[in-house]
Amino acid sequence: MRRVSSPADRTPRDSSRWLSALALLSLVLLSGCSAFSRAVREGDGAVKERHWAEAEAAYLRALAADPEASEITVKLRAVRREWGEEVYQEAAAAHASGDLPSATKLLVRVLELNPDHEGARALLAQTLDARVQVALGLLKEEKLQDARAELDAVLAVAPDHVNARKGVDAVQVAWAKRFFASAETLEKAGKLGNALVAYVRADQERVGATAARERAESVRQRLRDEVAFLVVATPVEDNAQAPDVAQRLSAGRLASALPTKLPLKVVTEAPPGRVGVKLDLSLERVLPLKAVEDSQRSQRYLAGNRSVPNPKRGDYEKKLLEAERTLEGVERKQAAVLREYLKAQLELGTLRDVAERCREREKRECRAAIQECGEEARDAKSPGKVPSECDPERCSGQCTQDEGLMSMKSKAARVLEVAVQVALDKAETQRTEVQRNRDSVFREPITVEEPMYSDFVYDVQLHRLTVTATVTSVMRDLLTPQQVPAPNTQDYAVLHEDLAHKGYDRYGVLADPVQLRNELELRVDAGDKAVADVAKHVKERFDLYRGKRVEDARRGMVRPGAEDVVETAVRALLLTADAPPQDILQPVARARGLTKPEALLGVGQ
């Protein structure tokens, strides 16, 4: 049983600690009570003066000091009820005067203070209905922005207000019709870029309210036709008398090789003043070439097995040898430490015997000195004088040096004893390691079976078929036909090869007859390769053209909402439909209020 200490058992230090703790606890309680009572007094005073905000703040501070004070909760509820009644009177006055926005804010505040105020709830419903009627009146007057602001304010208070939602739908339809009418006007004026933006905005305001999507697609196609890069492809001149290859260079094949998202058109005739190139292709020759090359290959096969020294056993033996050598070194160190320890023990025994003999001699001399001192003191003629034979130095200090040497040697012996124990532990650990490596060596067999391989050499034939089509292309700029272009002659080679040899099942080599592709197939591939390269060169010319249009559009981004800038920007965006530049697309969309800028290109509608 634990003994309970009484006040009498406490030390003065313990008593002071108890007094300090009690004082601190009392201070905390007094401060808490002081903050609570002070807040209650402030709240009661503010209620008498009808300062409701100050009273609410004071009662909230009191509840923070004592959350369990139910009487403060009752007072706070009463303050909010009285405060709400005053705000309700102000809201009723604002509603009567026609200030519906102020009445809405005040009524929302009343319901925050007193959620059970039925009069405020009913008056708020009337106020919201009145604001919806005001918004509908503004809608009839074509003040769409003001009407939408009123309806949004109503929905912010009552998100499920049916008439407000219907009003928002009506405003969106009105916006859509307004933008649609504006787009029609711009289209008639020939401002197709601005018309396209307006049609897209009308479709985003309210999908299906107008025929904006269909008209936008029509305007977009007209703009694509206007900015299209034309490639006038003349009939291919077949100088090689190879109609199968020449047919792969026709205008239809070239059009399929070009990107479909971009306004790139392959035509046979172009109106004057259009941007593009005139492409003349001539097939110079088609040269098939077949070659056969003889060579040799080898196939490795399993010829048998043979016994070889076990490499794992060799590794284990190497580790065992290293462990045994380490053990020899550890044992040598152990023997040296043990010799030092035995030598120190022998010296310590010798010093102990010398000290014992010194102590015996000191005892005998001390007893003799005491006897002589007693005799002299007894025979002394002057009683107050101490004889010289009674000197205390005769009984001490004779063996101090021997005892010091013995103490030093004893400490050295203890150090050596610890060293001997450490050496013994190391030796035992190393012996365990040697035994473990020895067991590993004995568990491994001396030899193992190894597969023996041999190579079988056989003859093969490499059959290679190459079809080379030589095509000359000439591109002339449609705007500057007087320039003399340089013809570009290029060889397009298609290669196919296959190995053929006899079969030898005994060595794992199976027969492989030659399986070359048909020459007609390679001729078709050569024509496709040529038309793909021509399409690449056409795309490079188109990139130069649209790069200039994009730079023109970027220069106008300081005022992205201007009509002329929008015209240039929309055409540049149609030319870069595969990767529209965001530094052009986003400013135009923000300036014209588009929520989905990609809809300008017909994407994500």
Secondary structure, 3 states (H helix, E strand, C coil): CCCCCCHHHCCHHHHHHHHHHHHHHHHHHHHHHHHHHHHHHHHHHHHHCCCHHHHHHHHHHHHHHCCCCHHHHHHHHHHHHHHHHHHHHHHHHHHHHCCHHHHHHHHHHHHHHCCCCHHHHHHHHHHHHHHHHHHHHHHHCCCHHHHHHHHHHHHHHCCCCHHHHHHHHHHHHHHHHHHHHHHHHHHHCCCHHHHHHHHHHHHHHCCCCCCHHHHHHHHHHHHHHHHCEEEEECCCEECCCCHHHHHCCCHHHHHHHCCCCCCEEEECCCCCCCCEEEEEEEEEEEEEEEEEEEEEEEEEEEEEEEEEECHHHHHHHHHHHHHHHHHHHHHHHHHHHHHHHHHHHHHHHHHHHHHHHHHHHHHHHHHHHHHHHHHHHHHCCCCCCCCHHHCHHHHCCCCHHHHHHHHHHHHHHHHHHHHHHHHHHHHHHHHHHHHHHHHHHHHCCCEEEEEEEEEEEEEEEEEEEEEEEEEEEEEEECCCCCCCCCCEEEEEEEEEEEEEECCEHHHCECCECCCCCCHHHHHHHHHHHHHHHHHHHHHHHHHHHHHHHHHHHHHCCCCCCCHHHHHHHHHHHHHCCCCCCHHHHHHHHHHHCCCCHHHHHCCCC
